[in-house]
Amino acid sequence: MSDRTGFFDAIRAVQSSNRLLCNGFQRDLSAMLDSELAERSARRALAHIEACGDCREFFEAIRLQALAHRDLAVPGSLATRLRRLRGQDLFDGWTDAEIVRRLARVLYELGKAYVLLATDDEYLLKVADEPVVIDHYAADEAAEAVAAAESSGACCVSREVLESRAKDSLAEGRRLLAEALRLKPRFAEALLYQGFVCQVAGDAEGASEAYHEVFLRTDRVTNRAHAAIQLGMLYDRADDHARALRMYRWVVASGLVHRKSEFSFVLFNIAVEHISLGDLEAAARMLRRIRLAHPSLWESAINWIRRSPDLVEQLAGHPDCRAELESSEPAFFAA
């Protein structure tokens, strides 16, 4: 009952507000609803939500309406209720089911953005550099706001502030991803990022559960491959190299390594698992395959091996493995 009361209190507070939405935020939210330039729009929307309380309040109202519709079986049309909010043109012509599906995507994109904000320094810098134009003002704030806008053109959220909120950002990302999954329970991309958040938090069991859900129940091969790779990495860290090897081999068997070059690194992971299992003959064959068929990956593989003294030592003691590395760099094992 308390959850239901909280939903309705928050919704009523926003519906009764006379604040306006910023045009830029409306454009970015509309783009995400239409799946247009979703990642860039999510980054800009995140920066705007962090800087503008009015737009943050509006987005909160949309979330709460959708979750109330999904979780609490609130009677009536979701589309009708959302059109009573500011920015009503965002939802014109859509059914309730379509609104829920699209909002699940928005929650996922923003959830992912918050997770990246907390875990990726380059992404944090992009958000910090994102100008936030707040183009509406309450009457008693107009003179001060216009003066500030004329002097700076826009505001932003500083790097220092974003860094200080890293834990809060990760928690917010986790919450938004969970809400996306409440609206769309088998949302593979949201599950993958949910698994990543669990890994960051040191929850290997939660991460494994999320990745298994994607691997076992998702039809899209690319998402299954991402899940298999993450499971392989979890198994590798747990020293379960046989299971890790099976996961990486599945990715190869799916054909994605040949169709999409970004998956080719799995071949190197397979070589490493062979080494960990003591099967250096198989490792040598995989290294040869990489050298002959994937030149750019081979360059990366050499650098990865060079940064791992344990790998260098094991490969140096096996003639075939040693020969593969020395075939392109004769002095690879030189002191």
C-alpha positions as a Markdown table, in Angstrom:
| # | Residue | x | y | z |
|---|---|---|---|---|
| 1 | Met | 0.0 | 0.0 | 0.0 |
| 2 | Ser | 2.9 | 2.4 | 0.8 |
| 3 | Asp | 4.3 | 1.9 | -2.7 |
| 4 | Arg | 1.0 | 2.8 | -4.3 |
| 5 | Thr | 0.7 | 5.9 | -2.1 |
| 6 | Gly | 4.2 | 7.0 | -3.0 |
| 7 | Phe | 3.4 | 6.6 | -6.7 |
| 8 | Phe | 0.3 | 8.7 | -6.6 |
| 9 | Asp | 1.7 | 11.4 | -4.3 |
| 10 | Ala | 4.7 | 11.9 | -6.7 |
| 11 | Ile | 2.5 | 11.9 | -9.8 |
| 12 | Arg | 0.0 | 14.4 | -8.3 |
| 13 | Ala | 2.8 | 16.7 | -7.3 |
| 14 | Val | 4.1 | 16.9 | -10.8 |
| 15 | Gln | 0.7 | 17.2 | -12.5 |
| 16 | Ser | -0.1 | 20.2 | -10.3 |
| 17 | Ser | 3.2 | 21.9 | -11.0 |
| 18 | Asn | 3.2 | 25.0 | -13.3 |
| 19 | Arg | 6.8 | 24.5 | -14.3 |
| 20 | Leu | 7.8 | 24.1 | -18.0 |
| 21 | Leu | 10.0 | 21.7 | -19.8 |
| 22 | Cys | 13.2 | 22.7 | -21.6 |
| 23 | Asn | 13.1 | 22.3 | -25.3 |
| 24 | Gly | 16.4 | 20.5 | -25.5 |
| 25 | Phe | 15.4 | 17.9 | -23.0 |
| 26 | Gln | 12.1 | 17.4 | -24.8 |
| 27 | Arg | 14.1 | 16.8 | -28.1 |
| 28 | Asp | 16.5 | 14.3 | -26.5 |
| 29 | Leu | 13.7 | 12.4 | -24.8 |
| 30 | Ser | 11.7 | 12.3 | -28.0 |
| 31 | Ala | 14.7 | 11.0 | -29.9 |
| 32 | Met | 15.2 | 8.2 | -27.3 |
| 33 | Leu | 11.5 | 7.3 | -27.5 |
| 34 | Asp | 11.9 | 7.0 | -31.2 |
| 35 | Ser | 15.3 | 5.1 | -30.8 |
| 36 | Glu | 17.1 | 7.9 | -32.8 |
| 37 | Leu | 20.7 | 8.6 | -31.8 |
| 38 | Ala | 19.8 | 7.0 | -28.5 |
| 39 | Glu | 23.3 | 7.0 | -26.9 |
| 40 | Arg | 24.1 | 10.6 | -27.7 |
| 41 | Ser | 20.6 | 11.7 | -26.6 |
| 42 | Ala | 20.9 | 9.7 | -23.4 |
| 43 | Arg | 24.2 | 11.4 | -22.5 |
| 44 | Arg | 22.7 | 14.8 | -23.1 |
| 45 | Ala | 19.5 | 13.9 | -21.2 |
| 46 | Leu | 21.5 | 12.7 | -18.3 |
| 47 | Ala | 23.5 | 15.9 | -18.1 |
| 48 | His | 20.2 | 17.9 | -18.3 |
| 49 | Ile | 18.6 | 15.9 | -15.6 |
| 50 | Glu | 21.6 | 16.5 | -13.3 |
| 51 | Ala | 21.4 | 20.2 | -13.9 |
| 52 | Cys | 17.7 | 21.0 | -14.2 |
| 53 | Gly | 15.3 | 20.1 | -11.4 |
| 54 | Asp | 12.2 | 20.8 | -13.4 |
| 55 | Cys | 13.0 | 18.4 | -16.2 |
| 56 | Arg | 14.2 | 15.8 | -13.7 |
| 57 | Glu | 10.8 | 16.1 | -12.0 |
| 58 | Phe | 9.0 | 15.6 | -15.3 |
| 59 | Phe | 10.9 | 12.5 | -16.2 |
| 60 | Glu | 10.2 | 11.2 | -12.7 |
| 61 | Ala | 6.5 | 11.6 | -13.4 |
| 62 | Ile | 6.7 | 9.7 | -16.7 |
| 63 | Arg | 8.6 | 6.8 | -14.9 |
| 64 | Leu | 6.1 | 6.6 | -12.1 |
| 65 | Gln | 3.1 | 6.6 | -14.4 |
| 66 | Ala | 4.5 | 3.8 | -16.5 |
| 67 | Leu | 5.5 | 1.7 | -13.4 |
| 68 | Ala | 2.1 | 2.3 | -11.8 |
| 69 | His | 0.5 | 1.1 | -15.0 |
| 70 | Arg | 2.7 | -2.0 | -15.1 |
| 71 | Asp | 3.1 | -2.9 | -11.5 |
| 72 | Leu | -0.1 | -1.6 | -9.7 |
| 73 | Ala | -2.6 | -2.2 | -12.5 |
| 74 | Val | -3.8 | 1.4 | -12.3 |
| 75 | Pro | -7.1 | 1.6 | -14.2 |
| 76 | Gly | -7.5 | 3.8 | -17.2 |
| 77 | Ser | -5.4 | 4.7 | -20.2 |
| 78 | Leu | -1.7 | 5.3 | -19.6 |
| 79 | Ala | -1.6 | 7.4 | -22.8 |
| 80 | Thr | -4.4 | 9.7 | -21.5 |
| 81 | Arg | -2.7 | 10.2 | -18.1 |
| 82 | Leu | 0.7 | 11.0 | -19.7 |
| 83 | Arg | -0.9 | 13.6 | -22.0 |
| 84 | Arg | -2.0 | 15.5 | -19.0 |
| 85 | Leu | 1.7 | 16.1 | -18.1 |
| 86 | Arg | 3.8 | 18.8 | -19.7 |
| 87 | Gly | 5.2 | 17.8 | -23.0 |
| 88 | Gln | 2.0 | 16.0 | -23.9 |
| 89 | Asp | 2.9 | 15.8 | -27.6 |
| 90 | Leu | 5.6 | 13.2 | -26.8 |
| 91 | Phe | 3.0 | 10.4 | -26.6 |
| 92 | Asp | 0.4 | 11.4 | -29.2 |
| 93 | Gly | -0.9 | 8.5 | -31.3 |
| 94 | Trp | 0.7 | 5.7 | -29.2 |
| 95 | Thr | -1.1 | 2.8 | -27.5 |
| 96 | Asp | -0.4 | 2.0 | -23.8 |
| 97 | Ala | 1.6 | -1.1 | -24.8 |
| 98 | Glu | 3.8 | 0.9 | -27.2 |
| 99 | Ile | 4.4 | 3.6 | -24.6 |
| 100 | Val | 5.6 | 1.0 | -22.1 |
| 101 | Arg | 7.9 | -0.6 | -24.7 |
| 102 | Arg | 9.4 | 2.7 | -25.7 |
| 103 | Leu | 9.8 | 3.9 | -22.1 |
| 104 | Ala | 11.6 | 0.6 | -21.3 |
| 105 | Arg | 14.1 | 1.5 | -24.0 |
| 106 | Val | 14.5 | 5.1 | -22.5 |
| 107 | Leu | 15.0 | 3.7 | -19.0 |
| 108 | Tyr | 17.6 | 1.3 | -20.4 |
| 109 | Glu | 19.5 | 4.0 | -22.3 |
| 110 | Leu | 19.6 | 6.3 | -19.3 |
| 111 | Gly | 20.4 | 3.5 | -16.9 |
| 112 | Lys | 23.4 | 2.5 | -19.1 |
| 113 | Ala | 24.5 | 6.1 | -19.3 |
| 114 | Tyr | 24.5 | 6.4 | -15.5 |
| 115 | Val | 26.5 | 3.1 | -15.2 |
| 116 | Leu | 29.0 | 4.4 | -17.7 |
| 117 | Leu | 29.2 | 7.7 | -15.8 |
| 118 | Ala | 30.2 | 5.8 | -12.7 |
| 119 | Thr | 32.7 | 3.4 | -14.4 |
| 120 | Asp | 34.1 | 5.0 | -17.5 |
| 121 | Asp | 36.3 | 8.1 | -17.1 |
| 122 | Glu | 36.1 | 9.0 | -20.8 |
| 123 | Tyr | 32.3 | 8.9 | -20.7 |
| 124 | Leu | 32.3 | 11.1 | -17.5 |
| 125 | Leu | 34.4 | 13.7 | -19.3 |
| 126 | Lys | 31.9 | 13.7 | -22.2 |
| 127 | Val | 29.0 | 14.3 | -19.9 |
| 128 | Ala | 31.0 | 17.1 | -18.1 |
| 129 | Asp | 31.6 | 18.8 | -21.4 |
| 130 | Glu | 28.0 | 18.5 | -22.5 |
| 131 | Pro | 26.4 | 22.0 | -22.5 |
| 132 | Val | 23.0 | 22.2 | -20.7 |
| 133 | Val | 20.7 | 24.9 | -22.0 |
| 134 | Ile | 17.9 | 25.7 | -19.5 |
| 135 | Asp | 15.5 | 27.7 | -21.6 |
| 136 | His | 12.6 | 28.2 | -19.2 |
| 137 | Tyr | 12.4 | 30.4 | -16.2 |
| 138 | Ala | 9.9 | 31.2 | -13.4 |
| 139 | Ala | 8.8 | 34.8 | -13.4 |
| 140 | Asp | 10.8 | 35.8 | -10.3 |
| 141 | Glu | 13.9 | 34.1 | -11.6 |
| 142 | Ala | 13.8 | 35.5 | -15.2 |
| 143 | Ala | 16.2 | 38.4 | -14.8 |
| 144 | Glu | 18.9 | 36.5 | -13.0 |
| 145 | Ala | 18.6 | 33.5 | -15.3 |
| 146 | Val | 18.7 | 35.6 | -18.5 |
| 147 | Ala | 21.8 | 37.4 | -17.3 |
| 148 | Ala | 23.5 | 34.1 | -16.5 |
| 149 | Ala | 22.5 | 32.7 | -19.9 |
| 150 | Glu | 23.9 | 35.8 | -21.7 |
| 151 | Ser | 27.2 | 35.5 | -19.9 |
| 152 | Ser | 27.8 | 31.8 | -20.3 |
| 153 | Gly | 25.3 | 30.5 | -23.0 |
| 154 | Ala | 24.7 | 27.4 | -21.0 |
| 155 | Cys | 25.5 | 25.6 | -17.8 |
| 156 | Cys | 27.1 | 22.2 | -17.2 |
| 157 | Val | 27.8 | 19.7 | -14.5 |
| 158 | Ser | 31.4 | 19.8 | -13.5 |
| 159 | Arg | 33.8 | 16.9 | -13.6 |
| 160 | Glu | 34.4 | 17.2 | -9.9 |
| 161 | Val | 30.7 | 17.0 | -9.1 |
| 162 | Leu | 30.2 | 14.0 | -11.3 |
| 163 | Glu | 33.2 | 12.2 | -9.8 |
| 164 | Ser | 31.9 | 12.9 | -6.3 |
| 165 | Arg | 28.6 | 11.2 | -7.2 |
| 166 | Ala | 30.0 | 8.0 | -8.7 |
| 167 | Lys | 28.4 | 5.7 | -6.1 |
| 168 | Asp | 25.1 | 7.5 | -6.5 |
| 169 | Ser | 25.3 | 7.3 | -10.3 |
| 170 | Leu | 25.9 | 3.6 | -10.2 |
| 171 | Ala | 22.9 | 3.1 | -7.9 |
| 172 | Glu | 20.8 | 5.3 | -10.2 |
| 173 | Gly | 21.9 | 3.3 | -13.2 |
| 174 | Arg | 21.0 | 0.0 | -11.4 |
| 175 | Arg | 17.6 | 1.4 | -10.4 |
| 176 | Leu | 16.8 | 2.6 | -14.0 |
| 177 | Leu | 17.9 | -0.8 | -15.5 |
| 178 | Ala | 15.7 | -2.6 | -12.9 |
| 179 | Glu | 12.7 | -0.4 | -13.9 |
| 180 | Ala | 13.4 | -1.1 | -17.6 |
| 181 | Leu | 13.2 | -4.8 | -16.8 |
| 182 | Arg | 9.9 | -4.3 | -14.8 |
| 183 | Leu | 8.4 | -2.8 | -17.9 |
| 184 | Lys | 10.0 | -5.3 | -20.3 |
| 185 | Pro | 11.1 | -8.4 | -18.2 |
| 186 | Arg | 13.1 | -10.1 | -21.0 |
| 187 | Phe | 15.0 | -7.0 | -22.1 |
| 188 | Ala | 18.3 | -8.6 | -23.1 |
| 189 | Glu | 20.4 | -5.4 | -23.3 |
| 190 | Ala | 19.2 | -4.2 | -19.9 |
| 191 | Leu | 20.0 | -7.7 | -18.4 |
| 192 | Leu | 23.5 | -7.5 | -19.8 |
| 193 | Tyr | 24.1 | -4.1 | -18.2 |
| 194 | Gln | 22.5 | -5.4 | -15.0 |
| 195 | Gly | 25.0 | -8.2 | -15.0 |
| 196 | Phe | 27.8 | -5.7 | -15.5 |
| 197 | Val | 26.6 | -3.6 | -12.5 |
| 198 | Cys | 26.6 | -6.8 | -10.4 |
| 199 | Gln | 30.2 | -7.4 | -11.4 |
| 200 | Val | 31.2 | -3.9 | -10.5 |
| 201 | Ala | 29.6 | -4.4 | -7.1 |
| 202 | Gly | 31.5 | -7.7 | -6.6 |
| 203 | Asp | 28.3 | -9.8 | -6.9 |
| 204 | Ala | 29.5 | -12.6 | -9.2 |
| 205 | Glu | 26.4 | -14.7 | -8.5 |
| 206 | Gly | 24.0 | -11.9 | -9.5 |
| 207 | Ala | 26.1 | -11.2 | -12.7 |
| 208 | Ser | 26.1 | -14.9 | -13.6 |
| 209 | Glu | 22.3 | -15.1 | -13.2 |
| 210 | Ala | 21.7 | -12.1 | -15.4 |
| 211 | Tyr | 24.1 | -13.4 | -18.1 |
| 212 | His | 22.6 | -16.9 | -18.0 |
| 213 | Glu | 19.1 | -15.4 | -18.5 |
| 214 | Val | 20.3 | -13.7 | -21.7 |
| 215 | Phe | 22.3 | -16.7 | -22.9 |
| 216 | Leu | 19.5 | -19.2 | -22.4 |
| 217 | Arg | 16.4 | -17.2 | -23.2 |
| 218 | Thr | 17.3 | -14.6 | -25.9 |
| 219 | Asp | 16.8 | -15.2 | -29.6 |
| 220 | Arg | 19.2 | -12.6 | -30.9 |
| 221 | Val | 22.6 | -14.2 | -31.5 |
| 222 | Thr | 24.6 | -11.0 | -30.8 |
| 223 | Asn | 23.2 | -10.6 | -27.3 |
| 224 | Arg | 23.7 | -14.3 | -26.6 |
| 225 | Ala | 27.3 | -14.0 | -27.6 |
| 226 | His | 27.9 | -11.0 | -25.3 |
| 227 | Ala | 26.4 | -13.0 | -22.5 |
| 228 | Ala | 28.6 | -16.0 | -23.3 |
| 229 | Ile | 31.7 | -13.8 | -23.3 |
| 230 | Gln | 30.8 | -12.4 | -20.0 |
| 231 | Leu | 30.1 | -15.8 | -18.5 |
| 232 | Gly | 33.5 | -17.0 | -19.9 |
| 233 | Met | 35.2 | -14.2 | -18.1 |
| 234 | Leu | 33.4 | -15.0 | -14.9 |
| 235 | Tyr | 34.5 | -18.6 | -15.2 |
| 236 | Asp | 38.0 | -17.7 | -16.0 |
| 237 | Arg | 38.3 | -15.5 | -12.9 |
| 238 | Ala | 36.9 | -18.5 | -10.9 |
| 239 | Asp | 39.6 | -20.7 | -12.4 |
| 240 | Asp | 36.9 | -22.8 | -14.1 |
| 241 | His | 38.8 | -22.8 | -17.4 |
| 242 | Ala | 37.0 | -25.7 | -19.0 |
| 243 | Arg | 33.6 | -23.9 | -18.7 |
| 244 | Ala | 35.2 | -20.6 | -19.9 |
| 245 | Leu | 36.5 | -22.4 | -22.9 |
| 246 | Arg | 33.1 | -23.8 | -23.7 |
| 247 | Met | 31.5 | -20.4 | -23.6 |
| 248 | Tyr | 34.2 | -18.9 | -26.0 |
| 249 | Arg | 33.8 | -21.8 | -28.3 |
| 250 | Trp | 30.1 | -21.2 | -28.5 |
| 251 | Val | 30.8 | -17.7 | -29.7 |
| 252 | Val | 33.0 | -19.0 | -32.5 |
| 253 | Ala | 30.4 | -21.7 | -33.4 |
| 254 | Ser | 27.8 | -18.9 | -33.7 |
| 255 | Gly | 29.7 | -17.5 | -36.7 |
| 256 | Leu | 30.0 | -14.0 | -35.3 |
| 257 | Val | 33.8 | -14.1 | -35.2 |
| 258 | His | 33.7 | -14.2 | -39.0 |
| 259 | Arg | 30.9 | -11.8 | -39.5 |
| 260 | Lys | 31.8 | -9.1 | -37.0 |
| 261 | Ser | 35.4 | -8.3 | -36.4 |
| 262 | Glu | 34.8 | -7.0 | -32.9 |
| 263 | Phe | 34.2 | -10.5 | -31.7 |
| 264 | Ser | 37.5 | -11.8 | -33.0 |
| 265 | Phe | 39.3 | -11.3 | -29.6 |
| 266 | Val | 37.4 | -14.4 | -28.4 |
| 267 | Leu | 40.0 | -16.4 | -30.4 |
| 268 | Phe | 42.8 | -15.1 | -28.1 |
| 269 | Asn | 40.6 | -15.9 | -25.1 |
| 270 | Ile | 40.4 | -19.5 | -26.3 |
| 271 | Ala | 44.2 | -19.6 | -26.6 |
| 272 | Val | 44.6 | -18.4 | -23.1 |
| 273 | Glu | 42.1 | -21.0 | -21.7 |
| 274 | His | 44.1 | -23.7 | -23.5 |
| 275 | Ile | 47.2 | -22.4 | -21.8 |
| 276 | Ser | 45.5 | -22.4 | -18.5 |
| 277 | Leu | 44.4 | -26.0 | -19.0 |
| 278 | Gly | 47.9 | -27.0 | -20.0 |
| 279 | Asp | 47.0 | -27.8 | -23.6 |
| 280 | Leu | 49.8 | -25.8 | -25.3 |
| 281 | Glu | 49.5 | -27.7 | -28.5 |
| 282 | Ala | 45.9 | -26.4 | -28.9 |
| 283 | Ala | 47.1 | -23.0 | -27.8 |
| 284 | Ala | 49.8 | -23.0 | -30.6 |
| 285 | Arg | 47.2 | -23.9 | -33.2 |
| 286 | Met | 45.0 | -21.1 | -32.1 |
| 287 | Leu | 47.9 | -18.6 | -32.1 |
| 288 | Arg | 48.7 | -19.7 | -35.6 |
| 289 | Arg | 45.1 | -19.2 | -36.7 |
| 290 | Ile | 45.1 | -15.7 | -35.3 |
| 291 | Arg | 48.5 | -14.8 | -36.9 |
| 292 | Leu | 47.4 | -16.0 | -40.4 |
| 293 | Ala | 43.8 | -15.0 | -40.5 |
| 294 | His | 43.5 | -12.0 | -38.1 |
| 295 | Pro | 46.5 | -9.7 | -38.5 |
| 296 | Ser | 45.1 | -6.8 | -36.4 |
| 297 | Leu | 44.1 | -9.2 | -33.6 |
| 298 | Trp | 47.6 | -10.7 | -33.8 |
| 299 | Glu | 49.2 | -7.3 | -33.1 |
| 300 | Ser | 47.0 | -6.9 | -30.1 |
| 301 | Ala | 47.6 | -10.5 | -28.9 |
| 302 | Ile | 51.4 | -9.9 | -28.9 |
| 303 | Asn | 50.9 | -6.9 | -26.7 |
| 304 | Trp | 48.5 | -8.7 | -24.4 |
| 305 | Ile | 51.0 | -11.6 | -24.0 |
| 306 | Arg | 53.9 | -9.2 | -23.5 |
| 307 | Arg | 52.1 | -7.6 | -20.6 |
| 308 | Ser | 51.6 | -11.0 | -18.9 |
| 309 | Pro | 54.9 | -12.4 | -17.5 |
| 310 | Asp | 53.1 | -15.7 | -16.7 |
| 311 | Leu | 52.0 | -16.2 | -20.3 |
| 312 | Val | 55.4 | -15.3 | -21.6 |
| 313 | Glu | 57.1 | -17.9 | -19.4 |
| 314 | Gln | 54.7 | -20.7 | -20.3 |
| 315 | Leu | 54.9 | -19.9 | -24.1 |
| 316 | Ala | 58.6 | -19.7 | -24.1 |
| 317 | Gly | 58.9 | -23.2 | -22.8 |
| 318 | His | 56.8 | -24.7 | -25.6 |
| 319 | Pro | 58.5 | -25.0 | -29.1 |
| 320 | Asp | 55.4 | -24.5 | -31.3 |
| 321 | Cys | 54.1 | -21.5 | -29.2 |
| 322 | Arg | 57.5 | -20.0 | -29.1 |
| 323 | Ala | 57.9 | -20.4 | -32.9 |
| 324 | Glu | 54.6 | -18.6 | -33.6 |
| 325 | Leu | 55.6 | -15.5 | -31.6 |
| 326 | Glu | 59.1 | -15.5 | -33.0 |
| 327 | Ser | 57.9 | -15.8 | -36.6 |
| 328 | Ser | 56.8 | -12.2 | -36.5 |
| 329 | Glu | 59.0 | -10.9 | -33.7 |
| 330 | Pro | 62.3 | -12.9 | -33.6 |
| 331 | Ala | 63.4 | -11.1 | -30.5 |
| 332 | Phe | 60.1 | -11.6 | -28.6 |
| 333 | Phe | 61.7 | -13.7 | -25.8 |
| 334 | Ala | 64.9 | -11.7 | -25.7 |
| 335 | Ala | 65.8 | -10.5 | -22.2 |
